[in-house]
Amino acid sequence: MESTNGLVTDAEIKSFFDSAPPLRDRVGIANKLKEFIQLNSASQGNGSARRVVCVTSGGTTVPLEQRCVRYIDNFSSGHRGATSTEYFIKAEYAVIFLYRRGSCQPYCRSLPEDPLLECFEFTNGSNVQVRQSCSEAVRRAINDHHAAVAAGHLLKLPFTTIFEYLQILQMIAISMRNLGPHAMFYLAAAVSDFYVPWKDMAEHKIQSASGPLDMRLVQAPKMLSVLRKEWAPMAFCISFKLETDSKILLEKADMALKKYKMHMVVANELVTRNEEVIVVTADKKIPVCRDKTQPGSDVENPLIELLVEKHSAHIKDADT
Amino acid sequence: MESTNGLVTDAEIKSFFDSAPPLRDRVGIANKLKEFIQLNSASQGNGSARRVVCVTSGGTTVPLEQRCVRYIDNFSSGHRGATSTEYFIKAEYAVIFLYRRGSCQPYCRSLPEDPLLECFEFTNGSNVQVRQSCSEAVRRAINDHHAAVAAGHLLKLPFTTIFEYLQILQMIAISMRNLGPHAMFYLAAAVSDFYVPWKDMAEHKIQSASGPLDMRLVQAPKMLSVLRKEWAPMAFCISFKLETDSKILLEKADMALKKYKMHMVVANELVTRNEEVIVVTADKKIPVCRDKTQPGSDVENPLIELLVEKHSAHIKDADT
């Protein structure tokens, strides 16, 4: 069933979606998407529609049992996706934020680990009160977040498993197709490379007998090429490559660019990912660093600036 | 190296701890433990010391790579441990809550998934305000939680990996040894049965080549018998058995009771675990159900009542 060039075949895609457990609340998600895209693709008064970006964030899980007790998880705090969402909204994009449940949320990254217990206290009148040290972080989290949602510029859709992630991504991409080159995909989620097909999975908890546990995982179908070719062929697409070994990073990013026909691949190394990334395009490798003269500055600030500029060029190219 | 009766050997334990990555802030944890146990083991005015229970909660992770990108996780919300902690504190125990980062916290279980964004809003004076619908849940979370910590009745220690979990559990158990029969272990955490020894682990991210991924995990050493035999031999010990298949549940609970010399094993099935459990002892199987005539009642309420009563008997037995 595997194609010879390493790309996913139609049969593999069909088999993945056919065998996946059905998505809960598919209709609700479809309605939210339709409404969000209608709202933001309408002319904004100045004759041009708002651009829409789908930001994916956090890691997917791969269940090892149907009644899930054990699963394989991909580490990702979701910090990159959450921070980038803030900068996209600042740059007047509408953002569909497809995020792992429990991962970092836009406008919330300066909060402590357990904000409710660490940022609030009761006064004698039994009124809840924000601690002085947290007040700016709490204001940003509640106020800016609510403002973005209320204005219709931020739609949040959660996932946990790779099955949920790919099914919702497909729905988003197909509903963004009509936006043509005004759509962007910023695929920062850490998607599992391997999975256990639902039908091959143990129904019950795997028993720990006396021996070791041998597991065979198969390659998860890479949906990037399908997204580019079929789901939203006019959209501007950026994927991410994370490695812990800097020696193979750029080579792997380059391979992903060509194989999946991405417009750009953001290459990042685990330990330095909040300091700098390298944006790999067909003809250039562009290093992007955070402004080290500014305390608390983010690498996402110049990164999103660069991407918005390249997206503008992509739209201009498509129009001519 | 494996012993013939399926129990863990001294060499296996030594090898696990020797090869584990060193615990961060070991000294800080040791100091907190010492202070907490001193405070609570001092006579409470009425001549008797407070009993101390170690509640473990949430699932452990097993890293698949040393610079961890991928790991295997055990599903556990931590609801059981968090709720039980509240009832133990109500029953005048001091609780050492050894919990998985991000899992459910005591006094917080009625909160929505993202309390900061869902429970608060800004008023025009830019004062933060609790939404009416959440006010009781927020009051409980902040007030009761802070009260328990401030009174010195609740010490919270977080873990993520199985390496952190077992290292901290060992420290807790050894520091509770002097409490003799007044100490209790309530081991509700979902600990991985399998793991990859740190030294066998890939240093870098496992590459997704063209084939399937074959993995071999070895059995994690079961520390329960060591806890009973060496770390805290006088303590009252309760472990948990969760299965998705009710047919094998009681048999497995019984086996665990005998093999690890637990005083009790709480048997629970995945789908009904919030409605009822069965407490397995050497001579009885005691079903414990939540009070269905009371809306919002917990199975942990009668469960902790039963355990406190059995713990009293254990202390009396030891004293005579």
Interface residues (C-beta under 8 A of the other chain):
Chain A: E2 G6 T61 L64 E65 R67 C68 V69 R70 Y71 I72 D73 N74 F75 R101 G102 Q105 C108 L111 E113 D114 P115 L116 L117 C119 F120 E121 F122 S126 V128 Q129 V130 V138 R139 A141 I142 N143 H145 H146 A190 S192 D193 F194 E203 H204 K205 S208 S210 G211 P212 L213 D214 M215 R216 L217 V218 Q219 L242 E243 T244 D245 L270
Chain B: E2 G6 T61 L64 E65 R67 C68 V69 R70 Y71 I72 D73 N74 F75 R101 G102 Q105 C108 L111 E113 D114 P115 L116 L117 C119 F120 E121 F122 S126 V128 Q129 V130 V138 R139 A141 I142 N143 H145 H146 A190 S192 D193 F194 E203 H204 K205 S208 S210 G211 P212 L213 D214 M215 R216 L217 V218 Q219 L242 E243 T244 D245 L270
